[in-house]
Amino acid sequence: MADAFFTALRPLVFRLDAERAHWLTVRALAAAPAAAGWIGEPVVDPVECLGLRFRNRVGLAAGMDKDARAVRAFARLGFGFVEVGTLTPRPQPGNPKPRLFRDVAARAVINRLGFNNAGIDAAVRRLESEPRECVVGVNIGKNRDTPVERAAEDYVYCLRRAHATADYITVNVSSPNTPGLRDLQDEQALIVLLDTIAQERERLADAQGARTPVLLKVAPDLADAAQHRIALAARERGMDGLIATNTTIERPPGLSAKVAKEAGGLSGVPLAPLAATALKSLRAACGADFPIIGVGGIDSPAAAHQRIADGADLIQLYTGIVYEGPGLPARLARALRDKVS
């Protein structure tokens, strides 16, 4: 029923500017979270990962609900967990508009939003004030105008604010839309950053009596050797898992010329092969027991099963919902539970 309704509504939604459609969707869900329940009961397929109990393996990737405005609604759509952000210490408007572009034929999106958000303080207050209906992750980054050599200060500030509230925290060093951010994936810069974060997290755990898992989100555009270095650094420097992957700056064949020329990160179906390759490389490097969340181009039961087979413990969606509609998370969670493709 939900899918049929979305199919009928999609032509109207796609007439809107992509960012406006996104903005309206999140605010509508935030205003009426109970309405999300008409899609059906959330799928219960419990899994233990990161020391947490997830309702099912299907999560919402960061970027959809940047400011934690609609977490309850997304939980009621059937997600087993929701990741908000990316959040920065100070509010920032992001990059100039237009900055979000659909390629409907390729089932892809290019974005150069640039960590537009109202700041981590506002988001944490919002999370603290609402009942928790699923596992919630908080994705953190640096402000655009923070020099790369001082980036650790931004991550530490966000870690301090989110540690007691988030179920897990994701360190985003892989978005292509903040100048210099991906430089933090270079080996020495990454080691310094991860050591700083790990030390602060242990201090917070001692002070608060609880240890919040911290994950590292990586890019799909790195060579195998770089992927292996990042995986080993994350494991050795105290991270609890990886997210594979962020968007890509590659432009695979099949994109429309008009969209392909836009700067920014590509997500959706064309990202899937790159994300899957990176996942397999990371899994080979860090071993079978290190948690990895797979994300990028997952839009069907077959794709979800394959990403789990490739080494993901959990999966996340974003662009798939744009093209498949709000019934997708429950459909995928049900398929993973029942092993139906």
C-alpha positions in Angstrom: 0.0 0.0 0.0 2.8 2.4 1.0 4.7 1.6 -2.2 1.7 2.0 -4.4 1.0 5.4 -2.8 4.6 6.5 -3.3 4.6 5.3 -6.9 1.6 7.5 -7.6 3.1 10.5 -5.7 6.6 10.2 -7.1 6.1 12.2 -10.3 4.8 15.2 -8.3 7.7 14.9 -5.8 10.3 14.7 -8.6 9.0 18.0 -10.1 10.3 19.7 -7.0 13.9 20.8 -6.6 15.7 17.8 -5.0 16.7 19.7 -1.9 13.3 21.2 -1.4 11.7 17.8 -1.7 14.2 16.5 0.9 13.5 19.5 3.2 9.7 19.0 3.0 9.9 15.2 3.6 12.0 15.5 6.8 9.8 18.3 8.2 6.6 16.5 7.4 7.9 13.4 9.2 9.1 15.6 12.1 5.7 17.2 12.4 3.7 13.9 12.4 5.9 11.0 13.4 2.9 8.8 14.2 1.8 9.0 10.6 4.9 7.0 9.6 3.4 4.0 11.3 0.8 3.6 8.6 3.4 1.8 6.5 3.3 -1.1 9.0 4.9 -2.6 12.1 8.7 -2.3 12.3 10.4 -5.6 11.4 11.9 -7.3 14.5 15.0 -9.3 13.6 17.4 -8.5 16.5 21.1 -8.5 16.0 23.9 -7.8 18.5 26.7 -5.6 17.1 29.0 -2.9 18.6 27.8 -4.0 22.1 24.3 -2.8 21.1 21.1 -4.6 20.3 19.7 -3.5 16.9 16.0 -4.1 16.1 17.0 -5.2 12.6 20.0 -4.8 10.3 18.7 -1.9 8.2 19.6 1.6 9.2 19.2 5.2 7.9 22.5 6.6 6.7 23.6 10.1 7.8 22.6 12.9 5.6 18.9 12.4 5.5 18.1 13.7 8.9 21.0 16.0 9.5 19.6 17.8 12.6 17.8 14.9 14.3 14.4 16.3 13.6 12.6 13.1 12.6 14.3 10.2 14.4 11.0 8.8 15.8 9.3 8.9 12.4 12.2 7.1 10.7 12.2 4.5 13.4 8.5 3.9 12.6 9.2 3.5 8.9 10.9 0.3 9.9 14.6 1.2 10.4 16.5 -0.8 13.0 18.7 2.2 13.6 19.0 5.9 12.5 22.2 7.9 12.1 21.8 11.7 12.2 24.2 14.3 11.0 26.8 15.1 9.9 26.9 17.6 12.8 29.6 20.2 13.4 30.5 22.2 16.5 29.0 25.4 15.1 26.0 25.9 12.8 26.8 26.4 9.2 24.8 26.9 6.0 26.8 24.6 3.8 27.6 25.2 0.2 25.7 27.6 -2.2 22.6 26.3 -3.8 21.8 24.4 -6.0 23.7 21.6 -4.4 21.6 18.5 -4.7 20.9 16.8 -8.1 18.9 13.7 -9.1 19.7 11.4 -12.1 16.5 9.5 -12.2 17.5 7.2 -15.1 20.7 6.2 -13.3 18.9 6.0 -9.9 21.6 8.3 -8.5 22.0 11.5 -6.6 24.9 14.0 -6.5 25.2 16.3 -3.5 27.6 19.0 -2.5 25.6 20.1 0.6 28.7 20.7 2.7 27.7 19.7 6.2 24.8 22.2 6.3 23.4 21.8 9.9 22.3 23.7 12.9 25.2 22.6 15.1 25.6 19.6 17.4 24.3 21.4 20.5 20.8 21.8 19.0 20.7 18.2 17.7 21.8 16.7 21.0 19.2 18.7 22.9 16.6 17.4 20.6 17.8 13.8 21.0 17.8 14.2 24.8 14.2 15.5 24.8 12.6 12.7 22.8 12.0 9.0 23.7 14.3 6.6 22.0 12.6 4.0 19.7 15.7 2.5 18.1 19.5 2.7 18.1 20.6 6.2 17.2 24.0 7.1 15.9 25.5 10.6 15.7 27.8 11.4 12.7 30.3 14.2 13.5 32.6 16.4 11.3 34.6 19.6 11.3 33.4 23.1 10.4 34.3 24.2 6.9 36.4 27.1 8.2 38.3 25.0 10.8 41.9 24.5 9.4 42.7 20.8 8.8 45.5 21.0 11.3 42.9 21.9 14.0 40.3 19.5 12.9 40.8 17.3 16.0 39.4 20.1 18.2 36.1 20.0 16.3 35.8 16.2 16.5 36.6 16.3 20.3 34.0 19.0 20.9 31.4 17.0 19.1 32.4 13.8 20.8 32.0 15.4 24.2 28.6 16.7 23.4 27.3 13.4 21.9 29.0 10.8 24.0 26.3 10.5 26.7 23.4 10.8 24.3 24.4 8.8 21.2 24.2 5.0 21.1 27.2 5.2 18.8 29.3 8.0 17.1 30.6 8.1 13.6 33.7 10.1 12.7 33.3 11.4 9.2 36.6 12.1 7.4 35.4 11.1 4.0 32.9 13.6 2.7 34.1 15.2 -0.6 32.2 18.4 0.1 34.3 20.0 2.9 37.6 21.3 1.6 40.6 19.3 3.0 38.4 16.9 4.9 39.6 13.8 3.0 43.2 14.8 3.8 42.4 13.4 7.3 42.4 9.9 5.7 46.2 10.2 5.0 48.0 7.8 7.3 49.8 10.1 9.7 46.9 12.6 9.9 44.5 9.8 10.6 46.6 8.3 13.3 46.9 11.6 15.2 43.1 12.2 14.8 42.1 8.7 16.0 44.5 8.7 18.9 43.1 12.0 20.0 39.5 10.8 19.7 40.3 7.5 21.5 42.0 9.2 24.4 39.1 11.6 24.8 36.5 8.8 24.5 38.2 6.8 27.3 38.3 9.9 29.5 34.5 10.4 28.9 33.8 6.7 29.5 35.6 6.9 32.9 33.7 10.1 33.8 30.3 8.9 32.7 30.5 5.3 33.5 29.7 4.1 30.0 31.7 3.7 26.8 30.1 4.8 23.6 31.2 2.9 20.4 33.0 5.1 17.8 33.1 4.2 14.1 35.1 5.6 11.2 33.4 6.4 7.9 35.7 6.0 4.9 35.6 6.9 1.2 35.2 4.4 -1.6 37.8 6.1 -3.9 41.0 4.8 -2.2 43.3 2.2 -3.5 43.4 -1.2 -1.8 46.6 -0.4 0.0 45.1 2.8 1.5 41.9 0.9 2.5 44.0 -1.6 4.3 46.0 1.1 6.1 42.8 2.8 7.2 41.2 -0.4 8.4 44.3 -1.4 10.4 44.7 2.2 11.8 41.0 2.2 12.9 41.4 -1.1 14.7 44.7 -0.4 16.3 43.8 3.1 17.4 40.7 2.1 19.4 37.9 2.5 16.9 35.0 0.1 17.3 34.0 -0.3 13.6 33.9 1.1 10.1 31.2 2.4 7.8 31.9 1.6 4.2 31.4 3.9 2.4 30.7 7.6 1.9 29.8 9.0 -1.5 32.2 8.9 -4.4 33.9 11.6 -6.6 34.1 9.1 -9.5 31.6 9.4 -12.3 30.9 5.9 -13.6 29.4 5.3 -17.1 25.7 5.7 -17.4 25.1 9.0 -15.7 23.5 11.8 -17.7 26.0 14.3 -19.0 24.1 17.1 -17.2 24.3 15.6 -13.8 27.7 14.0 -14.2 29.3 17.5 -14.6 28.1 18.6 -11.2 30.7 18.6 -8.4 30.0 16.7 -5.3 29.6 13.2 -4.0 27.7 10.5 -6.0 25.4 8.1 -4.3 22.8 5.6 -5.5 23.0 2.6 -7.8 26.2 3.7 -9.6 28.1 3.8 -6.2 27.2 0.2 -5.4 30.1 -1.6 -7.1 32.7 0.9 -5.6 31.2 0.6 -2.2 31.0 -3.2 -2.3 34.6 -3.4 -3.5 35.8 -1.1 -0.7 33.8 -3.2 1.9 35.4 -6.4 0.8 38.9 -4.8 0.9 38.2 -3.4 4.4 36.8 -6.7 5.6 39.9 -8.6 4.3 42.2 -6.1 6.1 40.5 -6.0 9.5 39.3 -9.5 9.9 35.9 -11.2 10.5 35.2 -9.9 14.0 35.5 -6.1 13.4 32.1 -4.5 12.8 31.4 -2.9 9.4 28.3 -1.1 8.3 27.8 -1.4 4.5 26.2 1.6 2.7 26.0 2.8 -0.9 23.5 1.9 -3.6 21.5 -0.7 -1.7 17.9 -0.5 -3.0 16.6 -4.1 -3.2 16.5 -7.3 -1.2 19.1 -8.8 -3.6 21.4 -5.9 -3.0 20.9 -6.1 0.7 21.7 -9.8 0.8 24.8 -9.3 -1.3 26.2 -6.5 0.9 25.8 -8.8 3.9 27.5 -11.6 2.0 30.3 -9.2 1.1 31.1 -8.7 4.8 28.7 -6.1 6.2 27.2 -6.7 9.7 24.6 -4.0 9.2 23.5 -1.9 6.2 22.3 1.6 5.7 20.1 3.3 3.1 19.7 6.8 1.8 19.3 7.3 -2.0 17.4 4.0 -2.3 14.5 5.6 -0.3 14.4 8.5 -2.8 13.7 6.1 -5.7 12.0 3.1 -3.9 10.0 5.0 -1.4 9.3 4.7 2.4 8.4 1.1 2.3 12.0 0.1 1.4 13.5 -0.2 4.9 10.8 -2.6 6.2 10.9 -4.5 2.9 14.7 -5.1 3.2 14.6 -5.9 6.9 11.9 -8.5 6.2 13.9 -10.0 3.3 17.0 -10.2 5.5 15.1 -11.8 8.3 13.3 -14.3 6.1 16.3 -14.8 3.8 14.1 -13.8 0.8 15.7 -12.2 -2.3 
